[in-house]
Structure formats: C-alpha cells, structure tokens
Amino acid sequence: MGIIVKNATLSVTVSLTILQTVGFWAPQHWTDTQKQFYSFYSLFSFMFLLGTYLIIQVVDLALIWGDLALMTGTAFLLFTNLAQAAKIVNIVGRKQRIQNIVNNADRVLSEVTTKEEKDIVKSCNREMIVLQVLYFFLTMVTSVGWATSAESGQLPLRAWYPYDTTKSPAYALTYVHQVGALLIAANLNVAKDTLVAALIGQCRCRLKLLGHALRNLAKGMDIEDEYVLTPEQEKTMRRRLGSCVVNHQEALEAAKELQECFSEPTFAQLTVSLIIICVTAFQLSMSHPDNIVRLMSMGTYLLNMCFQVFIYCYQGNQLSEESSEIAGAAYEAPWYKCSMRVRRSLLIVMVRTRRALRLTAGGFTTLSLASFMAIIKASYSLFTLLQQVDED
C-alpha cells in the first residue's frame, strides 16, 4: 500500500496518512481479503492504544470512588479516551461516506487553473497547516511532559492493573506500554480532529472559489453596451453562472454530509472537552509545585483541550461567514451590464445564498466562536464549583 495518502490539502494528507498507518483508514484499492487482515490490525491497534486504558481506568475510578482528588486525576484521561474511542468508531463505521467527501473536495480543489484560484487554495491550505502544526506541538509537549514527569518507581498515568506494577519486569513493560500508547494515541487524536477541521476548511475553500467565480463572471468579455449582451456573451455568461450554481449545490451537499457524518461525535467531543477543561484546571490547581515538569505538562494539556475545541468552532464559524458572503459576491458581479434574464438568474442566486451555512454539534449548538466562549465559561463555572466542593 502507499504510505502517503495523497490529497490536494496537505493537512488532510497528514491526517489520513496517520489514520491509515495506525489502522483506522483502509486503503481504497485493497481487496476484501487484504481489508479483512487490516481489520484485525485495526482491532489490535484499538486495544493497544485505547481499549486497555478504558478498562483499567474504569476499574481504577470505581476503586477510588469518593476521593475527589484521585477521581479527577483518573477522570480527565478517561473522558479523553472515551471521546477518542467514539471518534474512531465513527470514522471506521462511516469510512465510505467520509471517503466520498474527501474525494469530492480533492477533485474540486485539484481542478483549479487560474493563478487567483490557486492562491485561494494555497491560502486555505496554509491556514489549516498552521492550526495542525500548533495542535501537534501542544500535544507532543504534553505527552513528553507526562512521559518524563513520573516519580521513581511510579507510572506516568494513574490506572489499575491486575498485577504488581512496582516489580520488574512488570514495571518496565507497563511503563513502555503507557508511554508508547500515549504518544501514538495523542497524535492519532490530533489527526482525527484536524481531519474534520480540514474537511470543513475545504468546504469553506470551495465557497471562496465560488465567490471568486461570481465576481469574475464577465472576465475576458468586452461588454460595451450597458444593457444588452451579444448572443455569444449571453451564452458564456449563463454557462459560467450555471457552473457557479452547480458548484454551490455541491458545496451545500458536502456541508450536509459533514453535518451528518460528524455531528454526533463532535457534540460528544465538545461535551467531554467542557468537563476535561474543568477537571484539568482543578488538577492543575492541586499539583505540587516541586514537580515543575508535571505542572507544565498539565498546563499545556489544558491549552491543548481549549485549542481542540477552538479548531472545531473556528472552522465552523469561518464556514458560516464565507457562505454569507456569497450573496455579496454575486452582487459584485457586473450585473448592471447584463441582460434582464441574467440579472434575474443572479437575483435567484443571491436570494438562495442569503441563509448562511451552519454546522451544529448534535443539533444542540452551532460551531462558532460564540459557542467556544460559552464552553470556556461553562468549564470555569464547573471549576469553581469543584473547588467549593473540595473545600467543604
């Protein structure tokens, strides 16, 4: 199989390559037999990275129930793993539909020809790469910090094991498993989140290209008469406008597919993130100042969780704004030099695009910067409540 999954958008290439390597994105061209073997690899990978953690952390949480400090120490990672497991199940279960979204966007963005269109694609690509690199950086700093902050004879992460982890070689093997699974799972989580964000970004890029096309409907035409186009100009204008309508409809369908494929897991992620941000802040307030590495890793983890919510909300917000600008782009076209027939067609496009595209998380909250601020405020409220309960 090809190691690199090729795509017009580099961030999508990175995300899909990681998913394929870890075992959750089977290559399209493989035979049924090859895909069956890949499924066994996927199961092994899931159990190594998350399945084992989920079991031992749930047992540990049951054993320490009632001790708020210990419970929060286990809960913030347990919730992270639960959210990640839900996203993996979603990607594997809806793989073909997501593959179609990826293929359609890749086709559209690869077909751009003019310098202006290529610049638009490059600009969107650059923005998504910056978000992805920053997310990977925060994740790796956090993961390495956790891996190196354990006290002598202790494991990096709290968990229950059915054997004595203080004795050799059990301690060394468990330590290696925790660190290895942590590093791989952390990067896998970034890949899944940035894949969704990048697909939203690609949809937004398609709307940008549409706006550019509408503004340049008369490009290359020498329209001298104020009201009447020549038959050839009329034909060219209507053909270009028809192409814009088709592209707009395809972008709307892509956004609808994104909504249907990722709405529920995104809602689960945002809900869990709200709790994790609160619990992590509580753990940070209780951390011992002597372990500076642990303190810093918890701080970067808090930033990481906030950034995770931000990339979803930011891309959703930008998609809504871009879609609301389509009507303005149509108005910027030289409609005043067109025939009444073309003007009416442009007016229909403007009316149809007045309603902004909105992606929601589970149908409960819109992906927007306002929702991001609401989640942060709710997390802070829960954090102050936890502090009051702990003091009592």
C-alpha positions in Angstrom: 0.0 0.0 0.0 1.1 3.6 -0.5 2.4 5.0 2.8 1.3 8.6 1.9 -2.4 9.3 1.3 -2.3 11.9 -1.4 -4.7 14.9 -1.3 -4.8 18.5 -2.6 -4.7 19.7 1.0 -1.6 18.9 3.0 -3.3 18.7 6.4 -5.8 16.1 5.0 -2.8 14.2 3.7 -1.1 14.2 7.1 -4.3 13.2 8.9 -5.3 10.4 6.6 -1.7 9.0 6.5 -1.6 8.8 10.3 -5.0 7.1 10.4 -4.0 4.6 7.7 -0.7 3.8 9.4 -2.3 3.3 12.8 -5.0 1.1 11.4 -8.2 3.1 11.0 -8.3 4.1 7.3 -8.1 1.1 5.0 -6.7 1.8 1.5 -9.4 2.0 -1.2 -7.7 -0.2 -3.7 -7.2 -3.2 -1.4 -9.0 -6.5 -2.0 -11.6 -7.8 0.5 -9.0 -10.3 1.9 -6.5 -7.5 2.5 -9.1 -5.4 4.2 -10.0 -8.4 6.5 -6.4 -8.6 7.6 -6.4 -4.9 8.0 -9.4 -5.2 10.3 -7.5 -7.5 12.6 -4.7 -4.9 12.7 -7.3 -2.2 13.5 -8.7 -4.2 16.4 -5.2 -4.9 17.8 -4.3 -1.2 17.4 -7.5 -0.1 19.2 -6.9 -2.4 22.1 -3.3 -1.4 22.5 -4.0 2.3 22.3 -7.4 2.7 23.9 -9.2 -0.5 24.8 -6.8 -1.5 27.6 -6.8 2.0 29.0 -10.5 2.3 29.1 -10.8 -1.0 31.1 -8.1 -0.2 33.6 -9.2 3.4 34.1 -12.8 2.5 34.7 -11.8 -0.1 37.3 -9.5 2.4 38.9 -12.2 5.0 39.0 -14.5 2.5 40.7 -11.9 1.7 43.3 -11.1 5.3 44.3 -14.8 6.5 44.1 -15.4 9.2 46.7 -11.8 10.7 46.7 -12.3 13.8 44.6 -8.6 14.5 44.0 -7.9 10.9 42.8 -11.1 10.7 40.8 -10.4 13.9 38.8 -6.8 12.6 38.2 -8.3 9.5 36.5 -11.4 11.1 35.0 -9.7 13.7 32.7 -7.8 11.0 30.8 -10.7 8.5 30.9 -13.0 11.1 29.3 -10.3 11.9 26.7 -10.1 8.2 25.8 -13.9 7.8 25.6 -14.2 10.7 23.2 -11.4 9.4 21.1 -12.9 5.9 21.0 -16.2 7.4 19.8 -14.5 9.3 17.0 -12.6 6.2 15.9 -15.8 4.2 15.8 -17.4 7.0 13.8 -14.6 7.2 11.2 -14.4 3.4 10.8 -18.2 3.0 10.6 -18.7 5.8 8.1 -15.5 5.4 6.2 -17.0 5.2 2.8 -19.1 8.3 3.2 -16.1 10.2 4.6 -14.0 8.9 1.7 -16.5 10.3 -0.7 -16.3 13.7 1.0 -12.5 13.6 0.8 -12.5 12.5 -2.9 -15.1 15.2 -4.0 -13.2 18.0 -2.3 -9.9 16.8 -3.6 -11.3 16.7 -7.1 -12.6 20.3 -6.9 -9.5 21.8 -5.4 -7.2 19.9 -7.8 -9.1 21.3 -10.8 -8.3 25.0 -10.2 -6.5 26.5 -13.1 -6.0 30.3 -12.7 -3.4 31.9 -10.5 -6.1 33.6 -8.4 -7.9 30.3 -7.7 -4.6 28.6 -6.9 -3.8 31.4 -4.5 -7.1 30.9 -2.7 -6.4 27.2 -2.3 -2.9 27.8 -1.1 -4.2 30.4 1.5 -6.7 28.0 2.9 -4.1 25.2 2.9 -1.6 27.4 4.7 -4.1 28.3 7.4 -5.1 24.6 8.1 -1.4 23.6 8.3 -0.7 26.3 10.8 -3.6 25.1 13.0 -2.4 21.5 12.6 1.3 22.2 13.4 0.3 24.2 16.5 -2.0 21.4 17.7 0.7 18.7 17.1 3.2 20.9 19.0 1.0 21.3 22.1 0.1 17.6 22.0 3.8 16.5 21.8 4.9 18.8 24.6 2.1 17.5 26.8 2.8 13.8 26.0 6.6 14.1 26.5 6.0 16.0 29.7 3.8 13.3 31.1 6.1 10.5 30.0 9.1 12.1 31.8 7.4 13.5 34.9 6.7 10.2 36.7 8.4 9.8 40.1 10.9 6.9 40.5 9.0 3.6 40.6 5.7 5.2 39.5 3.9 5.1 36.2 3.2 8.3 34.2 -0.6 7.8 34.3 -3.0 6.6 37.0 -4.5 3.2 36.3 -5.4 -0.2 37.9 -3.6 -3.3 36.9 -4.3 -6.9 37.9 -0.6 -7.3 38.9 2.1 -5.6 40.9 3.5 -2.8 38.7 6.2 -1.9 41.2 8.2 -5.0 40.4 10.5 -5.7 37.5 9.9 -6.5 34.6 6.2 -5.7 35.1 7.0 -2.0 35.8 9.3 -1.6 32.8 6.8 -3.3 30.4 3.8 -1.3 31.8 5.8 1.9 31.6 6.8 1.3 28.0 3.1 0.5 27.1 1.8 3.6 28.7 4.3 5.9 27.1 4.1 4.2 23.7 0.3 4.2 23.6 0.2 7.7 24.9 2.4 9.1 22.2 0.7 7.3 19.4 -2.9 7.9 20.7 -2.2 11.6 21.2 -1.0 12.0 17.6 -3.9 9.9 16.4 -6.3 12.2 18.2 -4.8 15.2 16.5 -5.1 13.5 13.2 -8.8 12.9 13.7 -9.6 16.4 14.9 -7.6 18.1 12.2 -9.2 15.9 9.6 -12.7 17.1 10.5 -11.4 20.7 10.7 -9.6 20.4 7.4 -12.7 19.0 5.7 -14.7 21.9 6.9 -11.9 24.2 5.7 -12.0 22.6 2.3 -15.8 23.2 2.1 -15.1 26.8 3.1 -12.4 27.0 0.4 -14.9 25.8 -2.2 -17.2 28.7 -1.2 -14.3 31.1 -1.6 -13.7 29.8 -5.1 -17.4 30.2 -5.8 -17.3 33.8 -4.6 -14.3 34.5 -6.8 -16.1 32.9 -9.8 -19.2 35.1 -9.3 -17.2 38.3 -9.1 -15.5 37.4 -12.3 -18.5 36.2 -14.4 -17.7 38.8 -17.1 -13.9 38.3 -17.0 -12.4 38.4 -20.5 -15.6 39.9 -22.1 -15.6 43.3 -23.7 -19.1 44.5 -22.7 -19.7 47.8 -24.3 -23.5 48.1 -24.3 -24.9 48.8 -20.9 -28.0 46.6 -21.2 -27.7 44.1 -24.0 -25.1 41.3 -24.4 -24.3 39.8 -27.7 -25.7 36.2 -28.1 -22.2 34.8 -27.6 -21.6 36.8 -24.5 -25.1 35.9 -23.2 -24.3 32.2 -23.7 -20.9 32.5 -22.0 -22.3 34.4 -19.0 -25.2 31.9 -18.5 -22.8 29.0 -18.8 -20.5 30.5 -16.1 -23.4 31.2 -13.9 -24.8 27.7 -14.3 -21.4 26.3 -13.3 -21.4 28.5 -10.2 -24.9 27.2 -9.3 -23.7 23.6 -9.7 -20.6 24.3 -7.6 -22.7 26.0 -4.9 -25.1 23.0 -4.8 -22.1 20.6 -4.5 -20.7 22.7 -1.6 -24.0 22.6 0.2 -24.2 18.8 -0.2 -20.7 18.5 1.1 -21.6 20.6 4.2 -24.7 18.4 4.7 -22.6 15.3 4.5 -20.1 16.8 7.0 -23.0 17.5 9.3 -24.4 14.0 9.1 -21.1 12.3 9.5 -19.5 14.3 12.3 -22.4 16.0 14.2 -22.8 13.4 17.0 -19.1 12.7 17.7 -18.4 16.5 17.6 -21.1 17.0 20.2 -19.6 14.2 22.3 -16.2 15.8 21.9 -17.4 19.3 22.9 -19.3 18.0 25.9 -16.3 15.9 27.1 -14.0 18.8 26.5 -16.1 21.0 28.7 -15.6 18.5 31.5 -12.0 17.9 30.8 -11.1 21.6 30.8 -12.8 21.9 34.1 -11.2 18.8 35.6 -7.7 19.6 34.2 -7.8 23.1 35.7 -8.8 21.6 39.0 -5.9 19.1 38.8 -3.6 22.0 37.9 -4.6 23.9 41.0 -3.8 20.9 43.2 -0.5 20.0 41.5 2.6 20.0 43.7 4.9 22.9 42.7 8.0 20.8 43.2 7.3 18.7 40.1 7.7 21.5 37.5 7.6 19.2 34.5 4.3 17.7 35.6 3.0 21.2 36.3 4.0 22.4 32.8 2.6 19.3 31.1 -0.8 19.8 32.8 -0.7 23.4 31.7 -0.1 22.5 28.1 -2.8 19.8 28.3 -5.3 22.5 29.4 -4.2 24.7 26.5 -4.5 21.6 24.2 -8.0 20.9 25.2 -9.0 24.5 24.7 -7.3 24.5 21.3 -9.1 21.3 20.4 -12.5 23.0 20.9 -11.3 26.1 19.2 -10.4 24.5 15.8 -13.9 22.9 15.5 -15.6 26.2 16.4 -13.3 28.4 14.4 -13.7 26.4 11.2 -17.4 26.2 11.6 -17.6 29.9 12.3 -15.5 30.7 9.2 -17.6 28.4 7.0 -20.8 30.3 8.1 -19.1 33.7 7.4 -17.9 32.6 4.0 -21.3 31.2 3.0 -23.0 34.5 4.0 -20.6 36.4 1.7 -21.7 34.5 -1.5 -24.7 36.9 -2.0 -22.4 39.9 -1.8 -20.0 38.2 -4.3 -22.9 37.8 -6.7 -23.8 41.5 -6.3 -20.2 42.4 -7.1 -20.6 40.8 -10.5 -21.2 43.3 -13.3 -25.0 42.7 -13.2 -25.7 46.2 -14.4 -24.1 45.4 -17.7 -26.1 42.1 -18.2 -29.4 41.4 -19.8 -32.6 41.1 -17.6 -32.5 37.3 -18.0 -29.0 37.1 -16.5 -30.0 39.7 -13.8 -32.9 37.5 -12.7 -30.7 34.5 -12.5 -28.2 36.4 -10.4 -31.0 37.6 -8.1 -32.2 34.0 -7.6 -28.6 33.0 -6.7 -28.4 35.9 -4.2 -31.8 35.0 -2.6 -30.8 31.4 -2.3 -27.5 32.2 -0.6 -28.8 34.7 1.9 -29.1 31.9 4.6 -25.6 31.2 6.0 -24.4 27.6 6.3 -24.3 26.4 9.9 -22.8 23.2 11.2 -24.1 22.1 14.5 -22.8 19.6 17.2 -25.6 17.1 17.6 -28.2 19.7 16.6 -27.7 21.4 20.0 -25.1 24.0 19.5 -23.7 25.8 16.4 -20.0 25.5 15.7 -19.0 29.2 16.2 -16.6 31.3 18.2 -19.6 32.3 20.4 -20.0 28.6 21.3 -16.3 28.3 22.0 -16.6 31.2 24.6 -19.7 29.6 26.1 -17.8 26.3 26.6 -14.9 28.0 28.2 -17.2 30.0 30.5 -19.2 26.8 31.5 -15.9 25.0 32.2 -14.8 27.8 34.5 -18.1 27.7 36.3 -17.7 23.9 36.9 -14.1 24.5 38.0 -15.2 27.0 40.7 -17.9 24.5 41.8 -15.4 21.7 42.2 -13.2 24.0 44.3 -16.0 24.8 46.6 -16.9 21.1 47.0 -13.3 20.2 47.7 -13.0 23.0 50.3 -16.2 21.7 52.0 
